[in-house]
Amino acid sequence: MTNSNDRNVVPNPKGGWDVKAAGASRSSAHADTQAEAIDRGRQIIGNAGGGELNIHGRNGQIRAKDTIAPGNDPRNVRG
């Protein structure tokens, strides 16, 4: 299930990396490096109340995911 706060770090065809919401035509942020885009994506999601950051490689495949607090990380279940 996707959350409106979720973002994707994707390569920009003109260079650099974009932070985009799923299905959005415009990016939330742009950075020269993937690391900068990941940091900015974490900030955006954290400020919005938490969610999931999907990090894509140059080939478009998701290579990593990061749950940003106070998101629901299924690997961090307390019982």
PyMOL Python script that loads the backbone (N, CA, C, O; Angstrom):
from pymol import cmd

cmd.read_pdbstr("""\
ATOM      1  N   MET A   1       0.835  -1.161   0.000  1.00  0.00           N
ATOM      2  CA  MET A   1       0.000   0.000   0.000  1.00  0.00           C
ATOM      3  C   MET A   1       0.890   1.237   0.000  1.00  0.00           C
ATOM      4  O   MET A   1       1.854   1.306   0.762  1.00  0.00           O
ATOM      5  N   THR A   2       0.576   2.213  -0.846  1.00  0.00           N
ATOM      6  CA  THR A   2       1.385   3.420  -0.897  1.00  0.00           C
ATOM      7  C   THR A   2       0.773   4.512  -0.041  1.00  0.00           C
ATOM      8  O   THR A   2      -0.444   4.612   0.110  1.00  0.00           O
ATOM      9  N   ASN A   3       1.639   5.310   0.503  1.00  0.00           N
ATOM     10  CA  ASN A   3       1.277   6.424   1.348  1.00  0.00           C
ATOM     11  C   ASN A   3       1.547   7.692   0.534  1.00  0.00           C
ATOM     12  O   ASN A   3       2.478   7.718  -0.270  1.00  0.00           O
ATOM     13  N   SER A   4       0.752   8.734   0.730  1.00  0.00           N
ATOM     14  CA  SER A   4       0.974   9.963  -0.030  1.00  0.00           C
ATOM     15  C   SER A   4       2.310  10.606   0.307  1.00  0.00           C
ATOM     16  O   SER A   4       2.788  11.452  -0.449  1.00  0.00           O
ATOM     17  N   ASN A   5       2.926  10.225   1.426  1.00  0.00           N
ATOM     18  CA  ASN A   5       4.233  10.755   1.802  1.00  0.00           C
ATOM     19  C   ASN A   5       5.381   9.976   1.173  1.00  0.00           C
ATOM     20  O   ASN A   5       6.521  10.436   1.225  1.00  0.00           O
ATOM     21  N   ASP A   6       5.123   8.819   0.585  1.00  0.00           N
ATOM     22  CA  ASP A   6       6.178   7.990   0.002  1.00  0.00           C
ATOM     23  C   ASP A   6       6.831   8.717  -1.164  1.00  0.00           C
ATOM     24  O   ASP A   6       6.173   9.456  -1.897  1.00  0.00           O
ATOM     25  N   ARG A   7       8.125   8.499  -1.328  1.00  0.00           N
ATOM     26  CA  ARG A   7       8.885   9.116  -2.409  1.00  0.00           C
ATOM     27  C   ARG A   7       9.805   8.087  -3.052  1.00  0.00           C
ATOM     28  O   ARG A   7      10.149   7.072  -2.446  1.00  0.00           O
ATOM     29  N   ASN A   8      10.195   8.370  -4.290  1.00  0.00           N
ATOM     30  CA  ASN A   8      11.128   7.549  -5.051  1.00  0.00           C
ATOM     31  C   ASN A   8      12.316   8.409  -5.449  1.00  0.00           C
ATOM     32  O   ASN A   8      12.143   9.546  -5.889  1.00  0.00           O
ATOM     33  N   VAL A   9      13.518   7.873  -5.298  1.00  0.00           N
ATOM     34  CA  VAL A   9      14.728   8.514  -5.819  1.00  0.00           C
ATOM     35  C   VAL A   9      15.001   7.845  -7.157  1.00  0.00           C
ATOM     36  O   VAL A   9      15.275   6.646  -7.222  1.00  0.00           O
ATOM     37  N   VAL A  10      14.921   8.640  -8.231  1.00  0.00           N
ATOM     38  CA  VAL A  10      15.051   8.096  -9.589  1.00  0.00           C
ATOM     39  C   VAL A  10      16.038   8.932 -10.399  1.00  0.00           C
ATOM     40  O   VAL A  10      16.193  10.129 -10.155  1.00  0.00           O
ATOM     41  N   PRO A  11      16.708   8.294 -11.368  1.00  0.00           N
ATOM     42  CA  PRO A  11      17.616   9.067 -12.216  1.00  0.00           C
ATOM     43  C   PRO A  11      16.835  10.025 -13.112  1.00  0.00           C
ATOM     44  O   PRO A  11      15.767   9.686 -13.621  1.00  0.00           O
ATOM     45  N   ASN A  12      17.380  11.215 -13.296  1.00  0.00           N
ATOM     46  CA  ASN A  12      16.784  12.195 -14.198  1.00  0.00           C
ATOM     47  C   ASN A  12      17.418  12.007 -15.570  1.00  0.00           C
ATOM     48  O   ASN A  12      18.644  11.939 -15.664  1.00  0.00           O
ATOM     49  N   PRO A  13      16.629  11.920 -16.633  1.00  0.00           N
ATOM     50  CA  PRO A  13      17.191  11.689 -17.975  1.00  0.00           C
ATOM     51  C   PRO A  13      18.187  12.766 -18.421  1.00  0.00           C
ATOM     52  O   PRO A  13      19.039  12.512 -19.272  1.00  0.00           O
ATOM     53  N   LYS A  14      18.076  13.974 -17.841  1.00  0.00           N
ATOM     54  CA  LYS A  14      18.986  15.065 -18.216  1.00  0.00           C
ATOM     55  C   LYS A  14      20.201  15.144 -17.292  1.00  0.00           C
ATOM     56  O   LYS A  14      21.036  16.037 -17.433  1.00  0.00           O
ATOM     57  N   GLY A  15      20.296  14.205 -16.342  1.00  0.00           N
ATOM     58  CA  GLY A  15      21.413  14.186 -15.411  1.00  0.00           C
ATOM     59  C   GLY A  15      20.964  14.407 -13.988  1.00  0.00           C
ATOM     60  O   GLY A  15      19.960  15.076 -13.743  1.00  0.00           O
ATOM     61  N   GLY A  16      21.695  13.855 -13.061  1.00  0.00           N
ATOM     62  CA  GLY A  16      21.355  13.987 -11.653  1.00  0.00           C
ATOM     63  C   GLY A  16      20.251  13.028 -11.242  1.00  0.00           C
ATOM     64  O   GLY A  16      19.947  12.062 -11.941  1.00  0.00           O
ATOM     65  N   TRP A  17      19.660  13.317 -10.094  1.00  0.00           N
ATOM     66  CA  TRP A  17      18.650  12.442  -9.501  1.00  0.00           C
ATOM     67  C   TRP A  17      17.473  13.253  -9.010  1.00  0.00           C
ATOM     68  O   TRP A  17      17.645  14.373  -8.529  1.00  0.00           O
ATOM     69  N   ASP A  18      16.270  12.696  -9.128  1.00  0.00           N
ATOM     70  CA  ASP A  18      15.045  13.347  -8.675  1.00  0.00           C
ATOM     71  C   ASP A  18      14.433  12.598  -7.510  1.00  0.00           C
ATOM     72  O   ASP A  18      14.583  11.382  -7.386  1.00  0.00           O
ATOM     73  N   VAL A  19      13.743  13.334  -6.663  1.00  0.00           N
ATOM     74  CA  VAL A  19      12.915  12.772  -5.602  1.00  0.00           C
ATOM     75  C   VAL A  19      11.476  13.025  -6.046  1.00  0.00           C
ATOM     76  O   VAL A  19      11.052  14.173  -6.173  1.00  0.00           O
ATOM     77  N   LYS A  20      10.731  11.947  -6.281  1.00  0.00           N
ATOM     78  CA  LYS A  20       9.377  12.088  -6.824  1.00  0.00           C
ATOM     79  C   LYS A  20       8.372  11.262  -6.034  1.00  0.00           C
ATOM     80  O   LYS A  20       8.696  10.187  -5.529  1.00  0.00           O
ATOM     81  N   ALA A  21       7.166  11.768  -5.935  1.00  0.00           N
ATOM     82  CA  ALA A  21       6.049  10.993  -5.408  1.00  0.00           C
ATOM     83  C   ALA A  21       5.578  10.059  -6.518  1.00  0.00           C
ATOM     84  O   ALA A  21       5.733  10.377  -7.697  1.00  0.00           O
ATOM     85  N   ALA A  22       5.015   8.929  -6.163  1.00  0.00           N
ATOM     86  CA  ALA A  22       4.521   7.967  -7.155  1.00  0.00           C
ATOM     87  C   ALA A  22       3.475   8.632  -8.040  1.00  0.00           C
ATOM     88  O   ALA A  22       2.532   9.244  -7.538  1.00  0.00           O
ATOM     89  N   GLY A  23       3.637   8.514  -9.340  1.00  0.00           N
ATOM     90  CA  GLY A  23       2.680   9.050 -10.291  1.00  0.00           C
ATOM     91  C   GLY A  23       2.778  10.540 -10.534  1.00  0.00           C
ATOM     92  O   GLY A  23       2.007  11.082 -11.327  1.00  0.00           O
ATOM     93  N   ALA A  24       3.708  11.221  -9.873  1.00  0.00           N
ATOM     94  CA  ALA A  24       3.837  12.670 -10.034  1.00  0.00           C
ATOM     95  C   ALA A  24       4.574  13.006 -11.328  1.00  0.00           C
ATOM     96  O   ALA A  24       5.502  12.301 -11.723  1.00  0.00           O
ATOM     97  N   SER A  25       4.157  14.078 -11.979  1.00  0.00           N
ATOM     98  CA  SER A  25       4.847  14.512 -13.185  1.00  0.00           C
ATOM     99  C   SER A  25       6.036  15.404 -12.849  1.00  0.00           C
ATOM    100  O   SER A  25       6.999  15.474 -13.612  1.00  0.00           O
ATOM    101  N   ARG A  26       5.969  16.084 -11.707  1.00  0.00           N
ATOM    102  CA  ARG A  26       7.073  16.951 -11.280  1.00  0.00           C
ATOM    103  C   ARG A  26       7.771  16.345 -10.074  1.00  0.00           C
ATOM    104  O   ARG A  26       7.165  15.629  -9.277  1.00  0.00           O
ATOM    105  N   SER A  27       9.049  16.643  -9.960  1.00  0.00           N
ATOM    106  CA  SER A  27       9.793  16.116  -8.823  1.00  0.00           C
ATOM    107  C   SER A  27       9.636  17.025  -7.608  1.00  0.00           C
ATOM    108  O   SER A  27       9.378  18.222  -7.735  1.00  0.00           O
ATOM    109  N   SER A  28       9.795  16.432  -6.437  1.00  0.00           N
ATOM    110  CA  SER A  28       9.783  17.181  -5.186  1.00  0.00           C
ATOM    111  C   SER A  28      11.122  17.871  -4.979  1.00  0.00           C
ATOM    112  O   SER A  28      11.191  18.920  -4.338  1.00  0.00           O
ATOM    113  N   ALA A  29      12.193  17.283  -5.523  1.00  0.00           N
ATOM    114  CA  ALA A  29      13.538  17.831  -5.384  1.00  0.00           C
ATOM    115  C   ALA A  29      14.432  17.242  -6.473  1.00  0.00           C
ATOM    116  O   ALA A  29      14.119  16.205  -7.058  1.00  0.00           O
ATOM    117  N   HIS A  30      15.546  17.919  -6.735  1.00  0.00           N
ATOM    118  CA  HIS A  30      16.535  17.444  -7.690  1.00  0.00           C
ATOM    119  C   HIS A  30      17.915  17.603  -7.044  1.00  0.00           C
ATOM    120  O   HIS A  30      18.161  18.574  -6.328  1.00  0.00           O
ATOM    121  N   ALA A  31      18.804  16.652  -7.298  1.00  0.00           N
ATOM    122  CA  ALA A  31      20.158  16.712  -6.752  1.00  0.00           C
ATOM    123  C   ALA A  31      21.153  16.197  -7.790  1.00  0.00           C
ATOM    124  O   ALA A  31      20.800  15.434  -8.690  1.00  0.00           O
ATOM    125  N   ASP A  32      22.391  16.627  -7.645  1.00  0.00           N
ATOM    126  CA  ASP A  32      23.434  16.186  -8.567  1.00  0.00           C
ATOM    127  C   ASP A  32      23.820  14.733  -8.342  1.00  0.00           C
ATOM    128  O   ASP A  32      24.131  14.021  -9.297  1.00  0.00           O
ATOM    129  N   THR A  33      23.802  14.282  -7.080  1.00  0.00           N
ATOM    130  CA  THR A  33      24.204  12.914  -6.772  1.00  0.00           C
ATOM    131  C   THR A  33      23.046  12.144  -6.146  1.00  0.00           C
ATOM    132  O   THR A  33      22.119  12.730  -5.586  1.00  0.00           O
ATOM    133  N   GLN A  34      23.118  10.829  -6.252  1.00  0.00           N
ATOM    134  CA  GLN A  34      22.094   9.989  -5.650  1.00  0.00           C
ATOM    135  C   GLN A  34      22.093  10.150  -4.125  1.00  0.00           C
ATOM    136  O   GLN A  34      21.026  10.182  -3.511  1.00  0.00           O
ATOM    137  N   ALA A  35      23.267  10.250  -3.516  1.00  0.00           N
ATOM    138  CA  ALA A  35      23.356  10.404  -2.062  1.00  0.00           C
ATOM    139  C   ALA A  35      22.655  11.682  -1.596  1.00  0.00           C
ATOM    140  O   ALA A  35      21.953  11.673  -0.585  1.00  0.00           O
ATOM    141  N   GLU A  36      22.843  12.775  -2.330  1.00  0.00           N
ATOM    142  CA  GLU A  36      22.160  14.029  -1.983  1.00  0.00           C
ATOM    143  C   GLU A  36      20.651  13.888  -2.129  1.00  0.00           C
ATOM    144  O   GLU A  36      19.895  14.407  -1.308  1.00  0.00           O
ATOM    145  N   ALA A  37      20.209  13.184  -3.176  1.00  0.00           N
ATOM    146  CA  ALA A  37      18.775  12.979  -3.393  1.00  0.00           C
ATOM    147  C   ALA A  37      18.176  12.116  -2.281  1.00  0.00           C
ATOM    148  O   ALA A  37      17.056  12.369  -1.837  1.00  0.00           O
ATOM    149  N   ILE A  38      18.907  11.111  -1.835  1.00  0.00           N
ATOM    150  CA  ILE A  38      18.437  10.249  -0.744  1.00  0.00           C
ATOM    151  C   ILE A  38      18.283  11.072   0.534  1.00  0.00           C
ATOM    152  O   ILE A  38      17.272  10.958   1.226  1.00  0.00           O
ATOM    153  N   ASP A  39      19.277  11.895   0.849  1.00  0.00           N
ATOM    154  CA  ASP A  39      19.193  12.750   2.043  1.00  0.00           C
ATOM    155  C   ASP A  39      18.005  13.696   1.963  1.00  0.00           C
ATOM    156  O   ASP A  39      17.276  13.864   2.941  1.00  0.00           O
ATOM    157  N   ARG A  40      17.806  14.315   0.801  1.00  0.00           N
ATOM    158  CA  ARG A  40      16.684  15.246   0.636  1.00  0.00           C
ATOM    159  C   ARG A  40      15.358  14.500   0.719  1.00  0.00           C
ATOM    160  O   ARG A  40      14.406  15.008   1.310  1.00  0.00           O
ATOM    161  N   GLY A  41      15.278  13.313   0.141  1.00  0.00           N
ATOM    162  CA  GLY A  41      14.054  12.506   0.223  1.00  0.00           C
ATOM    163  C   GLY A  41      13.705  12.164   1.659  1.00  0.00           C
ATOM    164  O   GLY A  41      12.536  12.209   2.042  1.00  0.00           O
ATOM    165  N   ARG A  42      14.709  11.822   2.458  1.00  0.00           N
ATOM    166  CA  ARG A  42      14.481  11.527   3.876  1.00  0.00           C
ATOM    167  C   ARG A  42      13.939  12.750   4.597  1.00  0.00           C
ATOM    168  O   ARG A  42      13.035  12.633   5.425  1.00  0.00           O
ATOM    169  N   GLN A  43      14.486  13.930   4.288  1.00  0.00           N
ATOM    170  CA  GLN A  43      14.000  15.173   4.899  1.00  0.00           C
ATOM    171  C   GLN A  43      12.537  15.426   4.538  1.00  0.00           C
ATOM    172  O   GLN A  43      11.721  15.737   5.405  1.00  0.00           O
ATOM    173  N   ILE A  44      12.220  15.292   3.269  1.00  0.00           N
ATOM    174  CA  ILE A  44      10.860  15.553   2.792  1.00  0.00           C
ATOM    175  C   ILE A  44       9.874  14.615   3.478  1.00  0.00           C
ATOM    176  O   ILE A  44       8.831  15.057   3.962  1.00  0.00           O
ATOM    177  N   ILE A  45      10.193  13.335   3.523  1.00  0.00           N
ATOM    178  CA  ILE A  45       9.299  12.349   4.136  1.00  0.00           C
ATOM    179  C   ILE A  45       9.179  12.590   5.634  1.00  0.00           C
ATOM    180  O   ILE A  45       8.078  12.518   6.181  1.00  0.00           O
ATOM    181  N   GLY A  46      10.284  12.875   6.303  1.00  0.00           N
ATOM    182  CA  GLY A  46      10.253  13.144   7.733  1.00  0.00           C
ATOM    183  C   GLY A  46       9.394  14.355   8.066  1.00  0.00           C
ATOM    184  O   GLY A  46       8.626  14.329   9.028  1.00  0.00           O
ATOM    185  N   ASN A  47       9.521  15.417   7.271  1.00  0.00           N
ATOM    186  CA  ASN A  47       8.725  16.626   7.492  1.00  0.00           C
ATOM    187  C   ASN A  47       7.242  16.384   7.236  1.00  0.00           C
ATOM    188  O   ASN A  47       6.390  17.067   7.804  1.00  0.00           O
ATOM    189  N   ALA A  48       6.936  15.410   6.379  1.00  0.00           N
ATOM    190  CA  ALA A  48       5.541  15.115   6.046  1.00  0.00           C
ATOM    191  C   ALA A  48       4.903  14.118   7.017  1.00  0.00           C
ATOM    192  O   ALA A  48       3.718  13.808   6.892  1.00  0.00           O
ATOM    193  N   GLY A  49       5.675  13.616   7.977  1.00  0.00           N
ATOM    194  CA  GLY A  49       5.095  12.703   8.960  1.00  0.00           C
ATOM    195  C   GLY A  49       5.492  11.256   8.791  1.00  0.00           C
ATOM    196  O   GLY A  49       4.897  10.380   9.419  1.00  0.00           O
ATOM    197  N   GLY A  50       6.482  10.979   7.962  1.00  0.00           N
ATOM    198  CA  GLY A  50       6.971   9.614   7.804  1.00  0.00           C
ATOM    199  C   GLY A  50       6.416   8.922   6.582  1.00  0.00           C
ATOM    200  O   GLY A  50       5.366   9.293   6.058  1.00  0.00           O
ATOM    201  N   GLY A  51       7.140   7.909   6.135  1.00  0.00           N
ATOM    202  CA  GLY A  51       6.728   7.142   4.965  1.00  0.00           C
ATOM    203  C   GLY A  51       7.879   6.293   4.459  1.00  0.00           C
ATOM    204  O   GLY A  51       8.829   6.020   5.193  1.00  0.00           O
ATOM    205  N   GLU A  52       7.793   5.881   3.221  1.00  0.00           N
ATOM    206  CA  GLU A  52       8.763   4.962   2.616  1.00  0.00           C
ATOM    207  C   GLU A  52       9.548   5.677   1.516  1.00  0.00           C
ATOM    208  O   GLU A  52       8.971   6.386   0.692  1.00  0.00           O
ATOM    209  N   LEU A  53      10.873   5.485   1.512  1.00  0.00           N
ATOM    210  CA  LEU A  53      11.737   6.009   0.457  1.00  0.00           C
ATOM    211  C   LEU A  53      12.226   4.826  -0.374  1.00  0.00           C
ATOM    212  O   LEU A  53      12.910   3.942   0.142  1.00  0.00           O
ATOM    213  N   ASN A  54      11.878   4.811  -1.653  1.00  0.00           N
ATOM    214  CA  ASN A  54      12.309   3.764  -2.581  1.00  0.00           C
ATOM    215  C   ASN A  54      13.455   4.317  -3.414  1.00  0.00           C
ATOM    216  O   ASN A  54      13.303   5.336  -4.089  1.00  0.00           O
ATOM    217  N   ILE A  55      14.595   3.651  -3.366  1.00  0.00           N
ATOM    218  CA  ILE A  55      15.786   4.122  -4.052  1.00  0.00           C
ATOM    219  C   ILE A  55      16.014   3.258  -5.286  1.00  0.00           C
ATOM    220  O   ILE A  55      16.225   2.050  -5.182  1.00  0.00           O
ATOM    221  N   HIS A  56      15.970   3.891  -6.451  1.00  0.00           N
ATOM    222  CA  HIS A  56      16.119   3.191  -7.722  1.00  0.00           C
ATOM    223  C   HIS A  56      17.554   3.326  -8.218  1.00  0.00           C
ATOM    224  O   HIS A  56      18.228   4.316  -7.936  1.00  0.00           O
ATOM    225  N   GLY A  57      18.009   2.327  -8.954  1.00  0.00           N
ATOM    226  CA  GLY A  57      19.307   2.396  -9.608  1.00  0.00           C
ATOM    227  C   GLY A  57      19.151   3.039 -10.977  1.00  0.00           C
ATOM    228  O   GLY A  57      18.044   3.395 -11.379  1.00  0.00           O
ATOM    229  N   ARG A  58      20.255   3.188 -11.689  1.00  0.00           N
ATOM    230  CA  ARG A  58      20.214   3.786 -13.036  1.00  0.00           C
ATOM    231  C   ARG A  58      19.354   2.970 -13.995  1.00  0.00           C
ATOM    232  O   ARG A  58      18.828   3.505 -14.971  1.00  0.00           O
ATOM    233  N   ASN A  59      19.210   1.663 -13.715  1.00  0.00           N
ATOM    234  CA  ASN A  59      18.404   0.804 -14.586  1.00  0.00           C
ATOM    235  C   ASN A  59      16.908   0.887 -14.278  1.00  0.00           C
ATOM    236  O   ASN A  59      16.109   0.220 -14.935  1.00  0.00           O
ATOM    237  N   GLY A  60      16.522   1.690 -13.295  1.00  0.00           N
ATOM    238  CA  GLY A  60      15.116   1.854 -12.957  1.00  0.00           C
ATOM    239  C   GLY A  60      14.602   0.884 -11.907  1.00  0.00           C
ATOM    240  O   GLY A  60      13.507   1.077 -11.377  1.00  0.00           O
ATOM    241  N   GLN A  61      15.363  -0.148 -11.597  1.00  0.00           N
ATOM    242  CA  GLN A  61      14.947  -1.142 -10.601  1.00  0.00           C
ATOM    243  C   GLN A  61      15.135  -0.588  -9.191  1.00  0.00           C
ATOM    244  O   GLN A  61      16.101   0.125  -8.921  1.00  0.00           O
ATOM    245  N   ILE A  62      14.201  -0.922  -8.291  1.00  0.00           N
ATOM    246  CA  ILE A  62      14.371  -0.542  -6.891  1.00  0.00           C
ATOM    247  C   ILE A  62      15.544  -1.339  -6.332  1.00  0.00           C
ATOM    248  O   ILE A  62      15.564  -2.566  -6.420  1.00  0.00           O
ATOM    249  N   ARG A  63      16.523  -0.639  -5.756  1.00  0.00           N
ATOM    250  CA  ARG A  63      17.698  -1.310  -5.202  1.00  0.00           C
ATOM    251  C   ARG A  63      17.717  -1.277  -3.687  1.00  0.00           C
ATOM    252  O   ARG A  63      18.449  -2.041  -3.058  1.00  0.00           O
ATOM    253  N   ALA A  64      16.909  -0.387  -3.084  1.00  0.00           N
ATOM    254  CA  ALA A  64      16.844  -0.304  -1.629  1.00  0.00           C
ATOM    255  C   ALA A  64      15.569   0.426  -1.218  1.00  0.00           C
ATOM    256  O   ALA A  64      14.996   1.193  -1.992  1.00  0.00           O
ATOM    257  N   LYS A  65      15.139   0.173   0.014  1.00  0.00           N
ATOM    258  CA  LYS A  65      13.985   0.857   0.593  1.00  0.00           C
ATOM    259  C   LYS A  65      14.368   1.318   1.987  1.00  0.00           C
ATOM    260  O   LYS A  65      15.170   0.680   2.670  1.00  0.00           O
ATOM    261  N   ASP A  66      13.787   2.432   2.399  1.00  0.00           N
ATOM    262  CA  ASP A  66      14.071   2.973   3.723  1.00  0.00           C
ATOM    263  C   ASP A  66      12.777   3.517   4.304  1.00  0.00           C
ATOM    264  O   ASP A  66      12.113   4.347   3.684  1.00  0.00           O
ATOM    265  N   THR A  67      12.418   3.052   5.491  1.00  0.00           N
ATOM    266  CA  THR A  67      11.244   3.573   6.179  1.00  0.00           C
ATOM    267  C   THR A  67      11.687   4.736   7.052  1.00  0.00           C
ATOM    268  O   THR A  67      12.590   4.603   7.878  1.00  0.00           O
ATOM    269  N   ILE A  68      11.041   5.871   6.858  1.00  0.00           N
ATOM    270  CA  ILE A  68      11.379   7.086   7.590  1.00  0.00           C
ATOM    271  C   ILE A  68      10.354   7.282   8.702  1.00  0.00           C
ATOM    272  O   ILE A  68       9.148   7.268   8.453  1.00  0.00           O
ATOM    273  N   ALA A  69      10.839   7.466   9.932  1.00  0.00           N
ATOM    274  CA  ALA A  69       9.964   7.636  11.099  1.00  0.00           C
ATOM    275  C   ALA A  69       9.043   8.827  10.904  1.00  0.00           C
ATOM    276  O   ALA A  69       9.433   9.786  10.238  1.00  0.00           O
ATOM    277  N   PRO A  70       7.863   8.806  11.444  1.00  0.00           N
ATOM    278  CA  PRO A  70       7.289   7.732  12.237  1.00  0.00           C
ATOM    279  C   PRO A  70       6.560   6.711  11.396  1.00  0.00           C
ATOM    280  O   PRO A  70       5.490   6.248  11.791  1.00  0.00           O
ATOM    281  N   GLY A  71       7.100   6.348  10.252  1.00  0.00           N
ATOM    282  CA  GLY A  71       6.500   5.351   9.376  1.00  0.00           C
ATOM    283  C   GLY A  71       6.381   3.987  10.036  1.00  0.00           C
ATOM    284  O   GLY A  71       6.879   3.782  11.142  1.00  0.00           O
ATOM    285  N   ASN A  72       5.734   3.072   9.373  1.00  0.00           N
ATOM    286  CA  ASN A  72       5.490   1.737   9.891  1.00  0.00           C
ATOM    287  C   ASN A  72       6.499   0.773   9.272  1.00  0.00           C
ATOM    288  O   ASN A  72       6.282   0.278   8.166  1.00  0.00           O
ATOM    289  N   ASP A  73       7.589   0.505   9.969  1.00  0.00           N
ATOM    290  CA  ASP A  73       8.620  -0.410   9.477  1.00  0.00           C
ATOM    291  C   ASP A  73       8.257  -1.831   9.921  1.00  0.00           C
ATOM    292  O   ASP A  73       8.321  -2.130  11.113  1.00  0.00           O
ATOM    293  N   PRO A  74       7.879  -2.710   8.988  1.00  0.00           N
ATOM    294  CA  PRO A  74       7.472  -4.066   9.365  1.00  0.00           C
ATOM    295  C   PRO A  74       8.610  -4.868  10.000  1.00  0.00           C
ATOM    296  O   PRO A  74       8.346  -5.871  10.663  1.00  0.00           O
ATOM    297  N   ARG A  75       9.853  -4.460   9.817  1.00  0.00           N
ATOM    298  CA  ARG A  75      10.980  -5.156  10.444  1.00  0.00           C
ATOM    299  C   ARG A  75      11.198  -4.697  11.875  1.00  0.00           C
ATOM    300  O   ARG A  75      12.030  -5.261  12.586  1.00  0.00           O
ATOM    301  N   ASN A  76      10.466  -3.687  12.305  1.00  0.00           N
ATOM    302  CA  ASN A  76      10.627  -3.135  13.642  1.00  0.00           C
ATOM    303  C   ASN A  76       9.334  -3.331  14.432  1.00  0.00           C
ATOM    304  O   ASN A  76       8.740  -2.367  14.914  1.00  0.00           O
ATOM    305  N   VAL A  77       8.911  -4.572  14.557  1.00  0.00           N
ATOM    306  CA  VAL A  77       7.653  -4.898  15.234  1.00  0.00           C
ATOM    307  C   VAL A  77       7.925  -5.091  16.713  1.00  0.00           C
ATOM    308  O   VAL A  77       8.814  -5.841  17.115  1.00  0.00           O
ATOM    309  N   ARG A  78       7.145  -4.401  17.497  1.00  0.00           N
ATOM    310  CA  ARG A  78       7.258  -4.551  18.960  1.00  0.00           C
ATOM    311  C   ARG A  78       6.000  -5.234  19.457  1.00  0.00           C
ATOM    312  O   ARG A  78       4.886  -4.858  19.091  1.00  0.00           O
ATOM    313  N   GLY A  79       6.185  -6.223  20.278  1.00  0.00           N
ATOM    314  CA  GLY A  79       5.010  -6.944  20.728  1.00  0.00           C
ATOM    315  C   GLY A  79       4.939  -7.204  22.182  1.00  0.00           C
ATOM    316  O   GLY A  79       3.978  -7.810  22.655  1.00  0.00           O
TER     317      GLY A  79
END
""", "prot")
cmd.dss("prot")
cmd.show_as("cartoon", "prot")
cmd.util.cbc("prot")
cmd.orient("prot")
